[in-house]
């Protein structure tokens, strides 16, 4: 999973000009990196994989400025 994540993150366009070339704008909410920074990241998950209420709140906070 981490390898796939790194590949996607590295392919994100570097500028608005790149977006015009490819014909789309890609916005990422980097939940993985945000959770890596936290000591209590497991408290954001129900079962070690799926987000709980706190995890969904974090995701919402990351996404709300993207739209």
C-alpha atoms as one frame of an Amber mdcrd trajectory, in Angstrom:
protein
   0.000   0.000   0.000   2.757   2.448   0.897   4.475   1.876  -2.462   1.245
   2.580  -4.352   0.666   5.684  -2.222   4.181   6.980  -2.932   3.714   6.418
  -6.661   0.431   8.360  -6.741   1.840  11.157  -4.590   4.928  11.511  -6.799
   2.797  11.678  -9.954   0.712  14.604  -8.717   1.180  17.553 -11.036   3.527
  20.243  -9.805   1.630  23.246 -11.139  -1.582  24.509 -12.679   0.191  24.470
 -16.059   0.733  20.715 -15.733  -2.967  20.317 -14.980  -3.849  22.051 -18.246
  -1.632  19.651 -20.191  -3.309  16.593 -18.705  -6.780  18.123 -18.856  -7.676
  17.732 -15.194  -6.827  19.003 -11.764  -6.015  16.464  -9.096  -6.418  17.344
  -5.449  -5.178  14.962  -2.788  -6.142  14.749   0.840  -3.033  13.219   2.366
  -4.655  11.344   5.224  -1.806   8.824   5.384   0.834  11.498   6.055  -1.351
  13.295   8.566  -1.941  10.107  10.518   1.765   9.196  10.386   2.505  12.383
  12.340   0.254  11.330  15.218   1.324   9.201  18.152  -2.280   8.101  18.701
  -3.103   7.320  15.046  -4.700   4.017  16.067  -7.371   6.014  17.924  -8.642
   7.165  14.520  -9.423   3.626  13.366 -12.108   1.110  14.321 -10.213  -2.042
  13.474  -6.754  -0.942  12.380  -7.961  -0.171   8.849 -11.340   1.584   8.752
 -11.887   5.094  10.069 -13.969   5.659  13.173 -15.841   8.872  13.992 -12.619
  10.679  14.916 -10.889   9.451  11.741 -13.784  10.563   9.563 -13.631  13.980
  11.215  -9.931  14.251  10.370 -10.646  13.264   6.762 -13.424  15.858   6.581
 -11.061  18.566   7.865  -8.535  17.642   5.170 -11.171  17.584   2.411 -13.277
  20.635   3.244 -10.769  23.120   1.828 -10.398  21.121  -1.390 -13.913  21.886
  -2.617
